[in-house]
Amino acid sequence: MNDEALNMSIRKFLKMVGVQSQREIETAVQGAIAAGTLKGGESLPARMTLTIEGVALSVSFDGKISLE
């Protein structure tokens, strides 16, 4: 195994996930505000689950997204 290649591959994956996740969250929040489901000052519970097949990894991260 090449540790440097693994590290770079992980970083590339996490960057892609971070950028795309942010876009999806922003779109969903803006849509909910436009639909009247959210007012815009809420704090929303959030969970991200990371699953990697082949190494039996499944881990969840809990947090909160504040709109103000």
CHARMM internal coordinates of N, CA and C (Angstrom, degrees):
IC EDIT
DIST 1 N 1 CA 1.4557
DIST 1 CA 1 C 1.5303
ANGL 1 N 1 CA 1 C 109.20
DIST 1 C 2 N 1.3120
ANGL 1 CA 1 C 2 N 115.66
DIHE 1 N 1 CA 1 C 2 N 139.31
DIST 2 N 2 CA 1.4542
ANGL 1 C 2 N 2 CA 122.16
DIHE 1 CA 1 C 2 N 2 CA 177.93
DIST 2 CA 2 C 1.5282
ANGL 2 N 2 CA 2 C 107.65
DIHE 1 C 2 N 2 CA 2 C -99.88
DIST 2 C 3 N 1.3320
ANGL 2 CA 2 C 3 N 116.72
DIHE 2 N 2 CA 2 C 3 N 106.31
DIST 3 N 3 CA 1.4648
ANGL 2 C 3 N 3 CA 121.58
DIHE 2 CA 2 C 3 N 3 CA -176.97
DIST 3 CA 3 C 1.5185
ANGL 3 N 3 CA 3 C 112.67
DIHE 2 C 3 N 3 CA 3 C -59.38
DIST 3 C 4 N 1.3182
ANGL 3 CA 3 C 4 N 116.89
DIHE 3 N 3 CA 3 C 4 N -37.95
DIST 4 N 4 CA 1.4656
ANGL 3 C 4 N 4 CA 120.30
DIHE 3 CA 3 C 4 N 4 CA -179.19
DIST 4 CA 4 C 1.5295
ANGL 4 N 4 CA 4 C 110.67
DIHE 3 C 4 N 4 CA 4 C -67.36
DIST 4 C 5 N 1.3166
ANGL 4 CA 4 C 5 N 117.13
DIHE 4 N 4 CA 4 C 5 N -42.51
DIST 5 N 5 CA 1.4678
ANGL 4 C 5 N 5 CA 120.86
DIHE 4 CA 4 C 5 N 5 CA 178.19
DIST 5 CA 5 C 1.5235
ANGL 5 N 5 CA 5 C 110.46
DIHE 4 C 5 N 5 CA 5 C -64.04
DIST 5 C 6 N 1.3311
ANGL 5 CA 5 C 6 N 117.02
DIHE 5 N 5 CA 5 C 6 N -41.42
DIST 6 N 6 CA 1.4626
ANGL 5 C 6 N 6 CA 121.22
DIHE 5 CA 5 C 6 N 6 CA 177.59
DIST 6 CA 6 C 1.5213
ANGL 6 N 6 CA 6 C 110.58
DIHE 5 C 6 N 6 CA 6 C -60.88
DIST 6 C 7 N 1.3250
ANGL 6 CA 6 C 7 N 116.51
DIHE 6 N 6 CA 6 C 7 N -47.54
DIST 7 N 7 CA 1.4567
ANGL 6 C 7 N 7 CA 121.65
DIHE 6 CA 6 C 7 N 7 CA -179.34
DIST 7 CA 7 C 1.5241
ANGL 7 N 7 CA 7 C 111.18
DIHE 6 C 7 N 7 CA 7 C -59.50
DIST 7 C 8 N 1.3121
ANGL 7 CA 7 C 8 N 117.36
DIHE 7 N 7 CA 7 C 8 N -45.60
DIST 8 N 8 CA 1.4649
ANGL 7 C 8 N 8 CA 121.42
DIHE 7 CA 7 C 8 N 8 CA -179.41
DIST 8 CA 8 C 1.5369
ANGL 8 N 8 CA 8 C 110.83
DIHE 7 C 8 N 8 CA 8 C -65.97
DIST 8 C 9 N 1.3176
ANGL 8 CA 8 C 9 N 116.78
DIHE 8 N 8 CA 8 C 9 N -39.36
DIST 9 N 9 CA 1.4539
ANGL 8 C 9 N 9 CA 120.51
DIHE 8 CA 8 C 9 N 9 CA 179.35
DIST 9 CA 9 C 1.5259
ANGL 9 N 9 CA 9 C 111.00
DIHE 8 C 9 N 9 CA 9 C -65.63
DIST 9 C 10 N 1.3230
ANGL 9 CA 9 C 10 N 117.23
DIHE 9 N 9 CA 9 C 10 N -41.35
DIST 10 N 10 CA 1.4689
ANGL 9 C 10 N 10 CA 121.82
DIHE 9 CA 9 C 10 N 10 CA 177.15
DIST 10 CA 10 C 1.5233
ANGL 10 N 10 CA 10 C 110.09
DIHE 9 C 10 N 10 CA 10 C -62.46
DIST 10 C 11 N 1.3235
ANGL 10 CA 10 C 11 N 116.85
DIHE 10 N 10 CA 10 C 11 N -46.52
DIST 11 N 11 CA 1.4710
ANGL 10 C 11 N 11 CA 120.82
DIHE 10 CA 10 C 11 N 11 CA 180.00
DIST 11 CA 11 C 1.5267
ANGL 11 N 11 CA 11 C 111.63
DIHE 10 C 11 N 11 CA 11 C -61.30
DIST 11 C 12 N 1.3201
ANGL 11 CA 11 C 12 N 117.53
DIHE 11 N 11 CA 11 C 12 N -41.40
DIST 12 N 12 CA 1.4584
ANGL 11 C 12 N 12 CA 121.88
DIHE 11 CA 11 C 12 N 12 CA 179.28
DIST 12 CA 12 C 1.5320
ANGL 12 N 12 CA 12 C 109.98
DIHE 11 C 12 N 12 CA 12 C -63.80
DIST 12 C 13 N 1.3268
ANGL 12 CA 12 C 13 N 116.60
DIHE 12 N 12 CA 12 C 13 N -44.14
DIST 13 N 13 CA 1.4610
ANGL 12 C 13 N 13 CA 121.25
DIHE 12 CA 12 C 13 N 13 CA 178.61
DIST 13 CA 13 C 1.5223
ANGL 13 N 13 CA 13 C 110.73
DIHE 12 C 13 N 13 CA 13 C -62.15
DIST 13 C 14 N 1.3264
ANGL 13 CA 13 C 14 N 117.69
DIHE 13 N 13 CA 13 C 14 N -47.64
DIST 14 N 14 CA 1.4640
ANGL 13 C 14 N 14 CA 121.32
DIHE 13 CA 13 C 14 N 14 CA -178.10
DIST 14 CA 14 C 1.5254
ANGL 14 N 14 CA 14 C 111.81
DIHE 13 C 14 N 14 CA 14 C -64.60
DIST 14 C 15 N 1.3187
ANGL 14 CA 14 C 15 N 117.76
DIHE 14 N 14 CA 14 C 15 N -36.42
DIST 15 N 15 CA 1.4647
ANGL 14 C 15 N 15 CA 120.49
DIHE 14 CA 14 C 15 N 15 CA 177.20
DIST 15 CA 15 C 1.5177
ANGL 15 N 15 CA 15 C 110.14
DIHE 14 C 15 N 15 CA 15 C -64.43
DIST 15 C 16 N 1.3395
ANGL 15 CA 15 C 16 N 117.08
DIHE 15 N 15 CA 15 C 16 N -44.77
DIST 16 N 16 CA 1.4576
ANGL 15 C 16 N 16 CA 121.31
DIHE 15 CA 15 C 16 N 16 CA 178.59
DIST 16 CA 16 C 1.5293
ANGL 16 N 16 CA 16 C 110.31
DIHE 15 C 16 N 16 CA 16 C -61.46
DIST 16 C 17 N 1.3138
ANGL 16 CA 16 C 17 N 117.22
DIHE 16 N 16 CA 16 C 17 N -45.15
DIST 17 N 17 CA 1.4681
ANGL 16 C 17 N 17 CA 121.31
DIHE 16 CA 16 C 17 N 17 CA 179.64
DIST 17 CA 17 C 1.5259
ANGL 17 N 17 CA 17 C 110.36
DIHE 16 C 17 N 17 CA 17 C -62.33
DIST 17 C 18 N 1.3213
ANGL 17 CA 17 C 18 N 116.86
DIHE 17 N 17 CA 17 C 18 N -44.10
DIST 18 N 18 CA 1.4611
ANGL 17 C 18 N 18 CA 121.04
DIHE 17 CA 17 C 18 N 18 CA -178.82
DIST 18 CA 18 C 1.5140
ANGL 18 N 18 CA 18 C 112.61
DIHE 17 C 18 N 18 CA 18 C -61.65
DIST 18 C 19 N 1.3107
ANGL 18 CA 18 C 19 N 117.44
DIHE 18 N 18 CA 18 C 19 N -47.72
DIST 19 N 19 CA 1.4637
ANGL 18 C 19 N 19 CA 121.94
DIHE 18 CA 18 C 19 N 19 CA -178.30
DIST 19 CA 19 C 1.5234
ANGL 19 N 19 CA 19 C 110.58
DIHE 18 C 19 N 19 CA 19 C -65.72
DIST 19 C 20 N 1.3219
ANGL 19 CA 19 C 20 N 117.13
DIHE 19 N 19 CA 19 C 20 N -47.80
DIST 20 N 20 CA 1.4632
ANGL 19 C 20 N 20 CA 119.95
DIHE 19 CA 19 C 20 N 20 CA -178.15
DIST 20 CA 20 C 1.5261
ANGL 20 N 20 CA 20 C 111.37
DIHE 19 C 20 N 20 CA 20 C -68.44
DIST 20 C 21 N 1.3271
ANGL 20 CA 20 C 21 N 117.22
DIHE 20 N 20 CA 20 C 21 N -37.18
DIST 21 N 21 CA 1.4690
ANGL 20 C 21 N 21 CA 120.31
DIHE 20 CA 20 C 21 N 21 CA 178.26
DIST 21 CA 21 C 1.5206
ANGL 21 N 21 CA 21 C 110.65
DIHE 20 C 21 N 21 CA 21 C -63.31
DIST 21 C 22 N 1.3222
ANGL 21 CA 21 C 22 N 116.92
DIHE 21 N 21 CA 21 C 22 N -42.93
DIST 22 N 22 CA 1.4612
ANGL 21 C 22 N 22 CA 120.31
DIHE 21 CA 21 C 22 N 22 CA 179.70
DIST 22 CA 22 C 1.5281
ANGL 22 N 22 CA 22 C 110.27
DIHE 21 C 22 N 22 CA 22 C -60.69
DIST 22 C 23 N 1.3179
ANGL 22 CA 22 C 23 N 117.38
DIHE 22 N 22 CA 22 C 23 N -44.40
DIST 23 N 23 CA 1.4772
ANGL 22 C 23 N 23 CA 120.70
DIHE 22 CA 22 C 23 N 23 CA 179.08
DIST 23 CA 23 C 1.5217
ANGL 23 N 23 CA 23 C 111.13
DIHE 22 C 23 N 23 CA 23 C -61.15
DIST 23 C 24 N 1.3149
ANGL 23 CA 23 C 24 N 116.80
DIHE 23 N 23 CA 23 C 24 N -44.21
DIST 24 N 24 CA 1.4657
ANGL 23 C 24 N 24 CA 121.03
DIHE 23 CA 23 C 24 N 24 CA -179.06
DIST 24 CA 24 C 1.5298
ANGL 24 N 24 CA 24 C 110.99
DIHE 23 C 24 N 24 CA 24 C -64.14
DIST 24 C 25 N 1.3226
ANGL 24 CA 24 C 25 N 116.99
DIHE 24 N 24 CA 24 C 25 N -42.47
DIST 25 N 25 CA 1.4660
ANGL 24 C 25 N 25 CA 120.91
DIHE 24 CA 24 C 25 N 25 CA -179.96
DIST 25 CA 25 C 1.5211
ANGL 25 N 25 CA 25 C 109.96
DIHE 24 C 25 N 25 CA 25 C -64.94
DIST 25 C 26 N 1.3350
ANGL 25 CA 25 C 26 N 117.35
DIHE 25 N 25 CA 25 C 26 N -46.82
DIST 26 N 26 CA 1.4662
ANGL 25 C 26 N 26 CA 121.09
DIHE 25 CA 25 C 26 N 26 CA 179.91
DIST 26 CA 26 C 1.5280
ANGL 26 N 26 CA 26 C 110.96
DIHE 25 C 26 N 26 CA 26 C -59.22
DIST 26 C 27 N 1.3157
ANGL 26 CA 26 C 27 N 117.17
DIHE 26 N 26 CA 26 C 27 N -44.45
DIST 27 N 27 CA 1.4657
ANGL 26 C 27 N 27 CA 121.19
DIHE 26 CA 26 C 27 N 27 CA 179.96
DIST 27 CA 27 C 1.5243
ANGL 27 N 27 CA 27 C 110.97
DIHE 26 C 27 N 27 CA 27 C -63.40
DIST 27 C 28 N 1.3272
ANGL 27 CA 27 C 28 N 116.89
DIHE 27 N 27 CA 27 C 28 N -44.07
DIST 28 N 28 CA 1.4667
ANGL 27 C 28 N 28 CA 120.94
DIHE 27 CA 27 C 28 N 28 CA -179.24
DIST 28 CA 28 C 1.5264
ANGL 28 N 28 CA 28 C 111.26
DIHE 27 C 28 N 28 CA 28 C -65.42
DIST 28 C 29 N 1.3300
ANGL 28 CA 28 C 29 N 117.40
DIHE 28 N 28 CA 28 C 29 N -42.24
DIST 29 N 29 CA 1.4724
ANGL 28 C 29 N 29 CA 120.89
DIHE 28 CA 28 C 29 N 29 CA -179.95
DIST 29 CA 29 C 1.5241
ANGL 29 N 29 CA 29 C 109.96
DIHE 28 C 29 N 29 CA 29 C -66.84
DIST 29 C 30 N 1.3185
ANGL 29 CA 29 C 30 N 117.83
DIHE 29 N 29 CA 29 C 30 N -45.99
DIST 30 N 30 CA 1.4624
ANGL 29 C 30 N 30 CA 120.73
DIHE 29 CA 29 C 30 N 30 CA 179.44
DIST 30 CA 30 C 1.5297
ANGL 30 N 30 CA 30 C 110.88
DIHE 29 C 30 N 30 CA 30 C -61.26
DIST 30 C 31 N 1.3282
ANGL 30 CA 30 C 31 N 117.14
DIHE 30 N 30 CA 30 C 31 N -39.03
DIST 31 N 31 CA 1.4528
ANGL 30 C 31 N 31 CA 121.03
DIHE 30 CA 30 C 31 N 31 CA 177.56
DIST 31 CA 31 C 1.5215
ANGL 31 N 31 CA 31 C 112.15
DIHE 30 C 31 N 31 CA 31 C -65.90
DIST 31 C 32 N 1.3243
ANGL 31 CA 31 C 32 N 116.43
DIHE 31 N 31 CA 31 C 32 N -40.45
DIST 32 N 32 CA 1.4655
ANGL 31 C 32 N 32 CA 120.78
DIHE 31 CA 31 C 32 N 32 CA 179.49
DIST 32 CA 32 C 1.5294
ANGL 32 N 32 CA 32 C 110.96
DIHE 31 C 32 N 32 CA 32 C -67.70
DIST 32 C 33 N 1.3161
ANGL 32 CA 32 C 33 N 117.19
DIHE 32 N 32 CA 32 C 33 N -37.25
DIST 33 N 33 CA 1.4673
ANGL 32 C 33 N 33 CA 120.43
DIHE 32 CA 32 C 33 N 33 CA 176.89
DIST 33 CA 33 C 1.5294
ANGL 33 N 33 CA 33 C 109.79
DIHE 32 C 33 N 33 CA 33 C -66.65
DIST 33 C 34 N 1.3290
ANGL 33 CA 33 C 34 N 116.54
DIHE 33 N 33 CA 33 C 34 N -44.21
DIST 34 N 34 CA 1.4665
ANGL 33 C 34 N 34 CA 120.50
DIHE 33 CA 33 C 34 N 34 CA 179.25
DIST 34 CA 34 C 1.5302
ANGL 34 N 34 CA 34 C 111.34
DIHE 33 C 34 N 34 CA 34 C -63.02
DIST 34 C 35 N 1.3334
ANGL 34 CA 34 C 35 N 117.34
DIHE 34 N 34 CA 34 C 35 N -33.80
DIST 35 N 35 CA 1.4634
ANGL 34 C 35 N 35 CA 121.57
DIHE 34 CA 34 C 35 N 35 CA -179.41
DIST 35 CA 35 C 1.5207
ANGL 35 N 35 CA 35 C 112.45
DIHE 34 C 35 N 35 CA 35 C -83.09
DIST 35 C 36 N 1.3321
ANGL 35 CA 35 C 36 N 116.15
DIHE 35 N 35 CA 35 C 36 N -8.45
DIST 36 N 36 CA 1.4519
ANGL 35 C 36 N 36 CA 120.01
DIHE 35 CA 35 C 36 N 36 CA -179.53
DIST 36 CA 36 C 1.5177
ANGL 36 N 36 CA 36 C 114.39
DIHE 35 C 36 N 36 CA 36 C 85.52
DIST 36 C 37 N 1.3136
ANGL 36 CA 36 C 37 N 117.57
DIHE 36 N 36 CA 36 C 37 N 5.04
DIST 37 N 37 CA 1.4645
ANGL 36 C 37 N 37 CA 122.03
DIHE 36 CA 36 C 37 N 37 CA 178.83
DIST 37 CA 37 C 1.5264
ANGL 37 N 37 CA 37 C 110.89
DIHE 36 C 37 N 37 CA 37 C -71.74
DIST 37 C 38 N 1.3164
ANGL 37 CA 37 C 38 N 116.22
DIHE 37 N 37 CA 37 C 38 N -34.03
DIST 38 N 38 CA 1.4673
ANGL 37 C 38 N 38 CA 122.69
DIHE 37 CA 37 C 38 N 38 CA 176.23
DIST 38 CA 38 C 1.5172
ANGL 38 N 38 CA 38 C 108.40
DIHE 37 C 38 N 38 CA 38 C -119.38
DIST 38 C 39 N 1.3238
ANGL 38 CA 38 C 39 N 115.32
DIHE 38 N 38 CA 38 C 39 N 150.98
DIST 39 N 39 CA 1.4682
ANGL 38 C 39 N 39 CA 120.06
DIHE 38 CA 38 C 39 N 39 CA 177.69
DIST 39 CA 39 C 1.5258
ANGL 39 N 39 CA 39 C 112.03
DIHE 38 C 39 N 39 CA 39 C -94.99
DIST 39 C 40 N 1.3383
ANGL 39 CA 39 C 40 N 116.98
DIHE 39 N 39 CA 39 C 40 N -25.34
DIST 40 N 40 CA 1.4545
ANGL 39 C 40 N 40 CA 120.67
DIHE 39 CA 39 C 40 N 40 CA 177.65
DIST 40 CA 40 C 1.5032
ANGL 40 N 40 CA 40 C 114.92
DIHE 39 C 40 N 40 CA 40 C 113.68
DIST 40 C 41 N 1.3073
ANGL 40 CA 40 C 41 N 118.19
DIHE 40 N 40 CA 40 C 41 N -3.57
DIST 41 N 41 CA 1.4600
ANGL 40 C 41 N 41 CA 120.56
DIHE 40 CA 40 C 41 N 41 CA 179.07
DIST 41 CA 41 C 1.5192
ANGL 41 N 41 CA 41 C 113.39
DIHE 40 C 41 N 41 CA 41 C -116.17
DIST 41 C 42 N 1.3256
ANGL 41 CA 41 C 42 N 116.08
DIHE 41 N 41 CA 41 C 42 N 7.60
DIST 42 N 42 CA 1.4552
ANGL 41 C 42 N 42 CA 120.79
DIHE 41 CA 41 C 42 N 42 CA -176.06
DIST 42 CA 42 C 1.5268
ANGL 42 N 42 CA 42 C 113.03
DIHE 41 C 42 N 42 CA 42 C -73.88
DIST 42 C 43 N 1.3087
ANGL 42 CA 42 C 43 N 113.20
DIHE 42 N 42 CA 42 C 43 N 167.53
DIST 43 N 43 CA 1.4518
ANGL 42 C 43 N 43 CA 122.67
DIHE 42 CA 42 C 43 N 43 CA 169.85
DIST 43 CA 43 C 1.5261
ANGL 43 N 43 CA 43 C 105.43
DIHE 42 C 43 N 43 CA 43 C -121.21
DIST 43 C 44 N 1.3110
ANGL 43 CA 43 C 44 N 116.87
DIHE 43 N 43 CA 43 C 44 N 120.64
DIST 44 N 44 CA 1.4593
ANGL 43 C 44 N 44 CA 121.83
DIHE 43 CA 43 C 44 N 44 CA -171.43
DIST 44 CA 44 C 1.5257
ANGL 44 N 44 CA 44 C 111.73
DIHE 43 C 44 N 44 CA 44 C -106.12
DIST 44 C 45 N 1.3307
ANGL 44 CA 44 C 45 N 117.95
DIHE 44 N 44 CA 44 C 45 N 127.96
DIST 45 N 45 CA 1.4632
ANGL 44 C 45 N 45 CA 119.50
DIHE 44 CA 44 C 45 N 45 CA 174.23
DIST 45 CA 45 C 1.5305
ANGL 45 N 45 CA 45 C 109.07
DIHE 44 C 45 N 45 CA 45 C -66.73
DIST 45 C 46 N 1.3120
ANGL 45 CA 45 C 46 N 116.17
DIHE 45 N 45 CA 45 C 46 N 142.30
DIST 46 N 46 CA 1.4634
ANGL 45 C 46 N 46 CA 120.54
DIHE 45 CA 45 C 46 N 46 CA -178.39
DIST 46 CA 46 C 1.5245
ANGL 46 N 46 CA 46 C 109.76
DIHE 45 C 46 N 46 CA 46 C -137.06
DIST 46 C 47 N 1.3226
ANGL 46 CA 46 C 47 N 114.80
DIHE 46 N 46 CA 46 C 47 N 149.16
DIST 47 N 47 CA 1.4659
ANGL 46 C 47 N 47 CA 120.46
DIHE 46 CA 46 C 47 N 47 CA 176.28
DIST 47 CA 47 C 1.5225
ANGL 47 N 47 CA 47 C 108.31
DIHE 46 C 47 N 47 CA 47 C -139.24
DIST 47 C 48 N 1.3140
ANGL 47 CA 47 C 48 N 115.47
DIHE 47 N 47 CA 47 C 48 N 135.24
DIST 48 N 48 CA 1.4595
ANGL 47 C 48 N 48 CA 122.31
DIHE 47 CA 47 C 48 N 48 CA 175.94
DIST 48 CA 48 C 1.5248
ANGL 48 N 48 CA 48 C 106.87
DIHE 47 C 48 N 48 CA 48 C -119.91
DIST 48 C 49 N 1.3219
ANGL 48 CA 48 C 49 N 116.30
DIHE 48 N 48 CA 48 C 49 N 129.96
DIST 49 N 49 CA 1.4604
ANGL 48 C 49 N 49 CA 120.66
DIHE 48 CA 48 C 49 N 49 CA 178.66
DIST 49 CA 49 C 1.5181
ANGL 49 N 49 CA 49 C 108.81
DIHE 48 C 49 N 49 CA 49 C -114.68
DIST 49 C 50 N 1.3185
ANGL 49 CA 49 C 50 N 115.07
DIHE 49 N 49 CA 49 C 50 N 127.13
DIST 50 N 50 CA 1.4643
ANGL 49 C 50 N 50 CA 122.34
DIHE 49 CA 49 C 50 N 50 CA 178.11
DIST 50 CA 50 C 1.5207
ANGL 50 N 50 CA 50 C 108.12
DIHE 49 C 50 N 50 CA 50 C -106.09
DIST 50 C 51 N 1.3192
ANGL 50 CA 50 C 51 N 115.60
DIHE 50 N 50 CA 50 C 51 N 123.65
DIST 51 N 51 CA 1.4541
ANGL 50 C 51 N 51 CA 120.88
DIHE 50 CA 50 C 51 N 51 CA 178.45
DIST 51 CA 51 C 1.5212
ANGL 51 N 51 CA 51 C 108.33
DIHE 50 C 51 N 51 CA 51 C -126.17
DIST 51 C 52 N 1.3141
ANGL 51 CA 51 C 52 N 115.73
DIHE 51 N 51 CA 51 C 52 N 130.23
DIST 52 N 52 CA 1.4610
ANGL 51 C 52 N 52 CA 120.82
DIHE 51 CA 51 C 52 N 52 CA 176.19
DIST 52 CA 52 C 1.5200
ANGL 52 N 52 CA 52 C 107.66
DIHE 51 C 52 N 52 CA 52 C -127.17
DIST 52 C 53 N 1.3186
ANGL 52 CA 52 C 53 N 114.55
DIHE 52 N 52 CA 52 C 53 N 114.04
DIST 53 N 53 CA 1.4528
ANGL 52 C 53 N 53 CA 119.70
DIHE 52 CA 52 C 53 N 53 CA 179.41
DIST 53 CA 53 C 1.5182
ANGL 53 N 53 CA 53 C 109.66
DIHE 52 C 53 N 53 CA 53 C -74.55
DIST 53 C 54 N 1.2877
ANGL 53 CA 53 C 54 N 116.01
DIHE 53 N 53 CA 53 C 54 N 150.67
DIST 54 N 54 CA 1.4659
ANGL 53 C 54 N 54 CA 120.63
DIHE 53 CA 53 C 54 N 54 CA 179.07
DIST 54 CA 54 C 1.5062
ANGL 54 N 54 CA 54 C 112.91
DIHE 53 C 54 N 54 CA 54 C 97.17
DIST 54 C 55 N 1.3390
ANGL 54 CA 54 C 55 N 116.90
DIHE 54 N 54 CA 54 C 55 N -22.08
DIST 55 N 55 CA 1.4657
ANGL 54 C 55 N 55 CA 120.15
DIHE 54 CA 54 C 55 N 55 CA 176.38
DIST 55 CA 55 C 1.5249
ANGL 55 N 55 CA 55 C 110.74
DIHE 54 C 55 N 55 CA 55 C -126.54
DIST 55 C 56 N 1.3187
ANGL 55 CA 55 C 56 N 116.70
DIHE 55 N 55 CA 55 C 56 N 10.61
DIST 56 N 56 CA 1.4656
ANGL 55 C 56 N 56 CA 123.04
DIHE 55 CA 55 C 56 N 56 CA 177.37
DIST 56 CA 56 C 1.5231
ANGL 56 N 56 CA 56 C 111.95
DIHE 55 C 56 N 56 CA 56 C 52.72
DIST 56 C 57 N 1.3409
ANGL 56 CA 56 C 57 N 116.45
DIHE 56 N 56 CA 56 C 57 N 46.14
DIST 57 N 57 CA 1.4648
ANGL 56 C 57 N 57 CA 120.84
DIHE 56 CA 56 C 57 N 57 CA 178.73
DIST 57 CA 57 C 1.5176
ANGL 57 N 57 CA 57 C 109.60
DIHE 56 C 57 N 57 CA 57 C -104.47
DIST 57 C 58 N 1.3062
ANGL 57 CA 57 C 58 N 115.54
DIHE 57 N 57 CA 57 C 58 N 125.97
DIST 58 N 58 CA 1.4552
ANGL 57 C 58 N 58 CA 122.19
DIHE 57 CA 57 C 58 N 58 CA 171.84
DIST 58 CA 58 C 1.5204
ANGL 58 N 58 CA 58 C 106.44
DIHE 57 C 58 N 58 CA 58 C -147.57
DIST 58 C 59 N 1.3308
ANGL 58 CA 58 C 59 N 115.76
DIHE 58 N 58 CA 58 C 59 N 112.06
DIST 59 N 59 CA 1.4615
ANGL 58 C 59 N 59 CA 120.88
DIHE 58 CA 58 C 59 N 59 CA -177.02
DIST 59 CA 59 C 1.5255
ANGL 59 N 59 CA 59 C 108.64
DIHE 58 C 59 N 59 CA 59 C -137.34
DIST 59 C 60 N 1.3267
ANGL 59 CA 59 C 60 N 115.43
DIHE 59 N 59 CA 59 C 60 N 139.86
DIST 60 N 60 CA 1.4610
ANGL 59 C 60 N 60 CA 120.57
DIHE 59 CA 59 C 60 N 60 CA 179.97
DIST 60 CA 60 C 1.5114
ANGL 60 N 60 CA 60 C 110.18
DIHE 59 C 60 N 60 CA 60 C -110.67
DIST 60 C 61 N 1.3289
ANGL 60 CA 60 C 61 N 115.19
DIHE 60 N 60 CA 60 C 61 N 146.45
DIST 61 N 61 CA 1.4482
ANGL 60 C 61 N 61 CA 122.71
DIHE 60 CA 60 C 61 N 61 CA 177.50
DIST 61 CA 61 C 1.5255
ANGL 61 N 61 CA 61 C 107.25
DIHE 60 C 61 N 61 CA 61 C -121.64
DIST 61 C 62 N 1.3174
ANGL 61 CA 61 C 62 N 116.62
DIHE 61 N 61 CA 61 C 62 N 125.48
DIST 62 N 62 CA 1.4624
ANGL 61 C 62 N 62 CA 121.92
DIHE 61 CA 61 C 62 N 62 CA -179.90
DIST 62 CA 62 C 1.5158
ANGL 62 N 62 CA 62 C 110.05
DIHE 61 C 62 N 62 CA 62 C -104.92
DIST 62 C 63 N 1.3159
ANGL 62 CA 62 C 63 N 115.35
DIHE 62 N 62 CA 62 C 63 N 144.02
DIST 63 N 63 CA 1.4536
ANGL 62 C 63 N 63 CA 120.51
DIHE 62 CA 62 C 63 N 63 CA 178.91
DIST 63 CA 63 C 1.5080
ANGL 63 N 63 CA 63 C 110.43
DIHE 62 C 63 N 63 CA 63 C -161.94
DIST 63 C 64 N 1.3154
ANGL 63 CA 63 C 64 N 114.60
DIHE 63 N 63 CA 63 C 64 N -160.34
DIST 64 N 64 CA 1.4496
ANGL 63 C 64 N 64 CA 120.88
DIHE 63 CA 63 C 64 N 64 CA -176.66
DIST 64 CA 64 C 1.5186
ANGL 64 N 64 CA 64 C 108.34
DIHE 63 C 64 N 64 CA 64 C -145.09
DIST 64 C 65 N 1.3189
ANGL 64 CA 64 C 65 N 116.06
DIHE 64 N 64 CA 64 C 65 N 140.54
DIST 65 N 65 CA 1.4637
ANGL 64 C 65 N 65 CA 121.72
DIHE 64 CA 64 C 65 N 65 CA 175.74
DIST 65 CA 65 C 1.5174
ANGL 65 N 65 CA 65 C 107.36
DIHE 64 C 65 N 65 CA 65 C -115.33
DIST 65 C 66 N 1.3175
ANGL 65 CA 65 C 66 N 115.52
DIHE 65 N 65 CA 65 C 66 N 116.20
DIST 66 N 66 CA 1.4659
ANGL 65 C 66 N 66 CA 121.29
DIHE 65 CA 65 C 66 N 66 CA -179.00
DIST 66 CA 66 C 1.5171
ANGL 66 N 66 CA 66 C 109.37
DIHE 65 C 66 N 66 CA 66 C -95.78
DIST 66 C 67 N 1.3225
ANGL 66 CA 66 C 67 N 115.97
DIHE 66 N 66 CA 66 C 67 N 133.44
DIST 67 N 67 CA 1.4522
ANGL 66 C 67 N 67 CA 120.33
DIHE 66 CA 66 C 67 N 67 CA -179.37
DIST 67 CA 67 C 1.5293
ANGL 67 N 67 CA 67 C 112.17
DIHE 66 C 67 N 67 CA 67 C -88.25
DIST 67 C 68 N 1.3158
ANGL 67 CA 67 C 68 N 117.41
DIHE 67 N 67 CA 67 C 68 N -10.09
DIST 68 N 68 CA 1.4578
ANGL 67 C 68 N 68 CA 121.45
DIHE 67 CA 67 C 68 N 68 CA 174.68
DIST 68 CA 68 C 1.4988
ANGL 68 N 68 CA 68 C 109.93
DIHE 67 C 68 N 68 CA 68 C -137.77
END
COOR INIT
IC SEED 1 N 1 CA 1 C
IC BUILD
